[in-house]
């Protein structure tokens, strides 16, 4: 049987897709081992300043960019910060917002829910971690003539890319933390980002500190997060 390497669909080239398949036993083992490996991932708030090769960050970002997106618009920008002065500015601005949040914006229930995690307004990891990645969502694009071009399902697309990014960080043997100071407009100003970009998530990336403790908490069991029909 002769198959084509590519075809045209309404004038656009589609290339033949090939996928690796496994036996049922291999699928069971691979899915189980992947879960067990991912279950080792934890949010870490105490970082080492040990350097991380730039090539590792490049590969992590390439992996994140394999995420699916609405109409394949890939509406994200990964702002990678290693400059100590910029990291200092980000920490100072983030902590200012966090102090306001903890003192007046946060409800009693929110504080109660955060208590087991041991969080507070102080964010030294923003300076200690060798890299900060600020994920920005591109709400629209600029055309050649400056006109606005629509992106689709932006939040969903960028959220997927962040999931891939966190998995890639774990795969590289590094740690991270999802940090979302609110509001995050200060990042737009500090990084001088264009008007079509909005900060979505901030991720410090690096090695964990020499001695790190994380909350003794458990993930919800499958029966609480999945419904089979």
C-alpha positions as CSV (number, residue, x, y, z in Angstrom):
1,X,0.0,0.0,0.0
2,X,1.4,3.4,-1.1
3,X,0.7,6.3,1.2
4,X,1.5,10.0,0.7
5,X,3.8,12.0,2.9
6,X,1.6,15.0,2.6
7,X,-1.8,16.1,1.1
8,X,-3.5,19.4,0.4
9,X,-6.6,20.3,2.4
10,X,-8.2,23.4,0.9
11,X,-4.9,24.5,-0.4
12,X,-2.9,23.9,2.8
13,X,-0.4,21.2,3.2
14,X,-1.1,18.5,5.8
15,X,1.8,16.1,6.5
16,X,1.2,12.4,7.5
17,X,1.2,11.8,11.2
18,X,2.9,8.9,12.8
19,X,2.6,8.0,16.4
20,X,4.2,5.5,18.7
21,X,1.9,2.8,20.2
22,X,2.4,0.4,23.0
23,X,0.9,-2.9,24.2
24,X,-1.7,-2.7,26.8
25,X,0.8,-3.8,29.5
26,X,3.2,-1.1,28.4
27,X,0.5,1.5,28.4
28,X,-0.4,0.5,32.0
29,X,3.2,0.6,33.1
30,X,4.0,3.9,31.3
31,X,0.9,5.7,32.6
32,X,1.5,4.4,36.1
33,X,5.2,5.4,36.2
34,X,4.4,8.8,34.7
35,X,1.8,9.5,37.4
36,X,4.2,8.4,40.1
37,X,7.0,10.6,38.7
38,X,4.6,13.6,38.4
39,X,3.3,13.0,41.9
40,X,6.8,13.7,43.2
41,X,6.5,17.3,41.9
42,X,6.0,19.9,44.6
43,X,5.8,23.7,44.7
44,X,9.0,24.9,46.3
45,X,9.5,28.4,47.9
46,X,13.1,28.1,48.9
47,X,15.7,28.1,46.1
48,X,19.4,27.8,45.6
49,X,21.2,30.4,43.6
50,X,23.1,27.6,41.8
51,X,23.4,28.5,38.1
52,X,21.2,26.7,35.6
53,X,22.6,26.3,32.0
54,X,20.8,28.6,29.5
55,X,20.4,25.6,27.1
56,X,18.2,23.9,29.7
57,X,15.8,26.9,29.9
58,X,15.7,27.0,26.1
59,X,14.6,23.4,25.9
60,X,12.0,23.9,28.6
61,X,10.5,26.8,26.7
62,X,10.5,24.8,23.5
63,X,8.6,22.0,25.3
64,X,6.1,24.5,26.6
65,X,5.5,25.8,23.1
66,X,4.4,22.4,21.9
67,X,1.1,23.0,23.8
68,X,-2.0,23.1,21.7
69,X,-3.6,26.6,21.1
70,X,-6.7,28.1,19.5
71,X,-6.2,28.1,15.7
72,X,-2.5,27.4,16.4
73,X,-2.0,31.1,17.3
74,X,0.4,30.2,20.1
75,X,-0.6,33.4,22.0
76,X,2.2,33.4,24.6
77,X,5.5,35.1,25.3
78,X,7.9,33.7,27.8
79,X,9.9,36.6,29.4
80,X,13.1,35.1,30.9
81,X,14.7,37.2,33.6
82,X,18.2,36.5,35.0
83,X,19.4,40.1,35.5
84,X,19.8,40.6,39.3
85,X,18.6,44.3,39.1
86,X,15.4,43.4,37.2
87,X,14.7,40.5,39.6
88,X,15.1,42.9,42.5
89,X,12.7,45.3,41.0
90,X,10.2,42.5,40.4
91,X,10.6,41.3,44.0
92,X,10.0,44.8,45.5
93,X,6.9,45.4,43.4
94,X,5.5,41.9,44.0
95,X,6.0,42.2,47.7
96,X,4.3,45.6,47.8
97,X,1.2,44.1,46.1
98,X,1.3,41.0,48.3
99,X,1.4,43.1,51.5
100,X,-1.8,44.9,50.3
101,X,-3.4,41.5,49.6
102,X,-2.5,40.0,52.9
103,X,-3.5,43.1,54.9
104,X,-6.8,44.1,53.2
105,X,-7.7,42.2,50.1
106,X,-7.6,38.7,51.5
107,X,-10.7,37.2,53.1
108,X,-10.6,35.3,56.4
109,X,-11.5,32.1,54.5
110,X,-8.6,32.7,52.1
111,X,-6.2,33.1,54.9
112,X,-7.5,30.0,56.6
113,X,-7.1,28.0,53.3
114,X,-3.5,29.3,52.9
115,X,-2.5,28.6,56.5
116,X,-1.3,24.9,55.9
117,X,1.0,26.2,53.1
118,X,2.9,28.7,55.3
119,X,2.8,31.5,52.8
120,X,3.4,35.2,53.6
121,X,4.0,38.5,51.7
122,X,7.8,37.9,51.6
123,X,9.1,36.5,48.3
124,X,12.9,36.1,48.5
125,X,12.8,33.4,45.8
126,X,12.2,36.2,43.3
127,X,15.8,37.2,43.7
128,X,17.4,33.9,44.7
129,X,16.2,31.7,41.8
130,X,18.6,32.0,38.9
131,X,15.7,32.5,36.5
132,X,12.2,34.0,36.5
133,X,9.9,33.1,33.7
134,X,7.0,35.5,33.3
135,X,4.4,34.0,31.0
136,X,2.5,36.7,29.2
137,X,-0.7,36.1,27.2
138,X,-1.0,37.8,23.9
139,X,-4.6,39.0,23.8
140,X,-4.3,40.0,20.1
141,X,-1.6,40.4,17.5
142,X,-0.6,43.4,15.4
143,X,-0.8,43.0,11.6
144,X,1.7,44.5,9.1
145,X,-0.3,47.7,8.9
146,X,-0.8,47.9,12.7
147,X,-4.3,46.5,12.7
148,X,-5.4,44.2,15.5
149,X,-5.6,40.5,14.7
150,X,-7.6,38.2,16.9
151,X,-6.3,35.4,19.0
152,X,-8.6,32.6,20.1
153,X,-9.1,30.9,23.5
154,X,-6.2,32.8,24.8
155,X,-6.6,31.9,28.5
156,X,-7.1,28.2,27.8
157,X,-4.1,28.1,25.4
158,X,-1.7,29.9,27.7
159,X,-2.9,27.7,30.6
160,X,-2.1,24.6,28.6
161,X,1.4,26.0,27.8
162,X,2.0,26.7,31.5
163,X,1.1,23.1,32.3
164,X,3.6,21.8,29.7
165,X,6.1,24.3,31.1
166,X,5.8,23.1,34.7
167,X,6.1,19.5,33.6
168,X,9.2,20.3,31.5
169,X,10.8,22.0,34.5
170,X,10.1,18.9,36.6
171,X,11.5,16.7,33.9
172,X,14.8,18.7,33.9
173,X,15.3,18.0,37.6
174,X,14.5,21.6,38.6
175,X,11.8,23.1,40.8
176,X,9.3,25.9,40.5
177,X,6.4,27.7,42.1
178,X,3.3,29.2,40.5
179,X,3.4,32.8,41.7
180,X,0.5,35.1,40.8
181,X,0.8,38.5,42.6
182,X,-2.4,40.4,41.9
183,X,-2.6,42.7,40.1
184,X,0.4,42.0,38.0
185,X,0.5,45.2,35.9
186,X,3.9,46.1,37.5
187,X,5.4,43.3,35.4
188,X,4.3,45.0,32.2
189,X,6.0,48.2,33.2
190,X,9.2,46.7,34.5
191,X,9.6,44.4,31.5
192,X,8.4,47.1,29.0
193,X,6.0,44.7,27.3
194,X,3.8,45.8,24.4
195,X,0.1,46.6,24.8
196,X,-1.1,43.3,23.4
197,X,0.5,41.3,26.2
198,X,-0.7,40.8,29.8
199,X,1.2,38.9,32.5
200,X,-0.4,35.5,33.2
201,X,1.9,33.7,35.5
202,X,5.3,34.1,37.2
203,X,7.5,31.0,37.7
204,X,10.9,31.1,39.5
205,X,13.1,28.3,38.2
206,X,16.2,26.7,39.7
207,X,17.4,24.1,42.2
208,X,15.8,23.8,45.6
209,X,17.7,25.1,48.6
210,X,20.0,22.7,50.5
211,X,17.4,22.0,53.1
212,X,13.8,22.4,52.1
213,X,10.5,21.4,53.7
214,X,7.1,21.4,52.0
215,X,3.7,21.1,53.5
216,X,2.6,17.6,54.4
217,X,-0.5,17.7,52.2
218,X,-2.2,15.2,49.9
219,X,-3.7,15.4,46.5
220,X,-7.4,14.5,46.1
221,X,-8.1,10.9,45.3
222,X,-9.2,9.9,41.8
223,X,-12.8,9.4,42.9
224,X,-13.0,13.1,43.9
225,X,-11.6,14.5,40.7
226,X,-12.9,12.2,38.0
227,X,-16.4,11.1,36.9
228,X,-16.8,8.2,34.5
229,X,-20.0,7.9,32.4
